[in-house]
């Protein structure tokens, strides 16, 4: 059978249908944790999530410390006080002799028809191996892949909703443009806002001090020298402000370059979310593709200079703003 989508597995769990063997892999750890939590609750009951420690009905193994035969034995062992045994294997990609795991494979069934459920958490799935082909055919294989840009907004809103946070367009744009980007990183950023007590609409900017990355970006991409240049002194000397801003600026420049390239070549590679599409269209009228590509090179040089040379950051940022905002 083909690899399963997360939503399909969730629907099965809601219907009380489980596979005896799951192989969950990929870089998005938050997805795999959420899936494991749902499987654990389905097997052990609604009290499992709040239980302290691990119950009699489950066992956690490390793939770097045990072999596949140990996993099979753990799944076949009698479960004390629990009709179905749950076995969780971390770093399953490190298991030796994985072919032995095929003893645990089988079709999806009602929980009452199973004696054990094994969940292997792996960083990857090597499709070239014979075992992987058997795994895909006989077990539940669920990829937890990186979130594509077109889906970032919906995931941000989903994670915010879980925290009862109502995010405004500015902060959604900021979270959308994080680099590097992952669900765990977004979750960490939301945790910061939550700790600060920002459980309703979040305001990014403070007119009294720099914190206004969004304001600076608007002034810079409007190429308004008089408005953008004074902002430089507020963040240039502070790495805590200037380095994240450099990453945010770089992301916006990449998106603007794709949009301008589409306009020049008549293509449709740009996939901007609704929160930023109008802004980029407005900015695109003030830039040429050649200028944006040159800006990308200058940002790379600033990044290198800030980390490798003693050049004054105020001068670096001042020259950048003066070069591109002087129309």
C-alpha angles and dihedrals in degrees: 000000000000124000113284126241118232092242092053091053091048091053090051091051091050088054092050093251119136138172119233089227131035127184109195117184144159142083099282101091094178091061092051092047092051092049092048090051091054093047091047092051091047092052102037101029137249092301093061097086094055096041117115114234123350122310131231091260098062141055131193119211133184115228090212091059106038137042130232093265089060090053092051091049091050091052092048095049120107115262115228111224093349126087095208122044120219118208119188120193119194121202089014091170087074094059116121120227094011090178088081089067089072087083086074097050122110145131126292112275143168112283091244090063095055131083097190143010120206121197117191116195112202137171092225149351118235102213091192093070121092090228091058092055091052090046093054092047099046108026143041109274114186122184117210097197131176115282112255117230093251089062099042095093095054091049092049090052091046093052092045092049090055087060094043089245122151106205124201123222094262096058093042088055091049093050090044090056099047112134118229093031130199137139090253091055091049089048090052092051091050089049089057091053091045093052089050088057095250097141097142130038110348121220114205102189133071111190091202095061140012112283090109101109089146092053092050093049091052092051094044097049090044082057090230104160095183092054100036102044097064089054091063094073090055097062111012096087094046115078089192088064105028100049096053089043090053090054092047091048091050092053092050091049091052091051092047090050091053092048093049091046089054090051092050097043101032092240132135107221096125113099105181121169120240093258094065107023096090092046093053092047089053092049093046091069090064098049139060122214091244091055093049093050090050089049090055090057092048092051090053089052091050091050091052093044094050092053102035111028137053093234113138109260091213090061093046094053093040092055091047093052092043092051098050104029097050103097 
